[in-house]
Amino acid sequence: MTALIAWLGAGLITLGLMFFVAGTVGLLRFSPSINRLHALTKADTLGLGLVVMGLALQAPAVAVALKLVLIWSLALVSAALVSHLIGQSLCAQRRDP
Amino acid sequence: MIWLDLMLVGLILGLAWRCVHAIELMEAVVVFVALGMLVALAWARLQAPDAALAEAAIGAGLAGALLLATLRQLPAQAVRPQPLHWLWWGLWGLFGVTLLWAIGSILSTPVSLMPWVNTHLPEAGVSHPVTAVLLNFRALDTALELAVLLWAWMAQRALGESPDTSFHPVQGRVLATAVKALLPLMGLVAVYVLWRGSSAPGGAFQSGAVLAAAWLMLWLADLPGLDPRRWSVRLGWLGGVMVFFLVGLLGLVQGIGFMGYRPDQATGLILLIESAAALSIGLLLASMVLASLPGIKGRRA
């Protein structure tokens, strides 16, 4: 059972890392900033979420797993906030050049 | 693990080179922030979580914000790379060789002060060796660090005119609501990091950085924050250094010498100094960034 959970955790982390790689490639390759934001949120939300889920499965105690989830939720809030602010700044730039 | 460490070292050196060689200042700032995060990782790998926390919060976070805010005020221009005179190459080469030699001579004579710290830890008033060194055994160094921060802020105040550029306020209530929701959490983290500092990594500088971030977010969301014209804020700038030196004088009065604490009072005194220092550091760091930010268009005065 523990071996199965360890493998499941490793699989989730690997999947999360793939999202991070995809998000990074998108951030580097896409050109308008809105599209870059779109690529970045994949890494932030899904990538970090999967990594946290994988780590939480391997956590030694429930408290540690809950702390990891707390970190993820804080990252979610800040990612949404930052994306919103960058989007607003882009709109403002378009309005008055 | 050695491969990960070598990769980290390579990345740090590469980013440092890139930061110095960037033609666009914006790129240099972004690379500097990334460099700060990697240096924080390196500190963590060297098992110095105190330094890692401070580097991530202040070196990468607040210094990055300060640099970005300053960048907005500079006229848009790229730094033109100029060929260096051979004399400079020789001078800096000599400096580098001397530095390498100095580092080599350090490595050949390893002296650990850890046994000494551990034997005196019971009378230090705190159980975390780093805090014991910073606020008890070498308290004067920490007090001078605080004084340097205060001095930097005074110099910036003396130099700085408030910038006359301005930017649009944020539309909608997303930022304000998020800041209102996050502020209690940030206050909690700041107090926790300060309190934990006596027995585990943490302390005044880390706690002050969190406080500074909280204050900056208040300002950016256009919520009523701390007005730098208020006397309480001005006293807060000076508070850390003043409390530190007053406690130092107390030791002189008690006959233990400047900055000496009686072992039975050490815990309380260190906590007092750390609280005042964290507030001061938070106020000073936030004021530095705020002073270099342009005003918001049409905001209430």
HADDOCK unambig.tbl for C-alpha pairs under 7 A between the chains (distance, minus, plus):
assign (segid A and resid 81 and name CA) (segid B and resid 175 and name CA) 6.75 0.50 0.50
